[in-house]
Amino acid sequence: HPLAVEKKATHEDQPSSVNKELLKKNKEKPKPSTKPAPDPHHKSKYACSLKNLQLFPRHGLNPTAIHRAPTADQPDLTTSYINLNSSKRQEASSDFEKDFPKPPNNAVYGKSIESARKRTNVEI
């Protein structure tokens, strides 16, 4: 798959020779449309996600300048839950009450760091 695709409008003069033959054979005219298209030309003020920005250099596309970094508000969802369970463990009086919140904390932490790709079965 090509890197850094852009949303481009297609014009009548842009279809490939194969598409031109198909259009001529079916007696149709090309219809303009807007679609994601690979473009090898220099990109100016190209917007992409942070994951893609990190992926591009690994595949040989080196950005020369970054005008604006994309941001996203990513709240820390597990901290309040883990702190609540830790405070319950400190206030506990019996061994059962101390050990009860620990497995859920471990499960939340383990699920947050595991890689779904490593456990996905793909059959061809």
Long-range contacts (C-beta under 8 A, 24 or more apart in sequence): 2-38, 3-52, 3-55, 3-56, 3-59, 3-61, 4-39, 4-43, 4-46, 4-48, 4-52, 4-56, 4-61, 5-36, 5-37, 5-38, 5-39, 6-36, 6-37, 6-39, 6-43, 6-46, 7-34, 7-35, 7-36, 7-37, 8-34, 8-35, 8-36, 8-37, 8-39, 9-33, 9-34, 10-34, 10-35, 10-37, 78-108, 78-109, 78-112, 81-105, 81-108, 82-108, 82-109
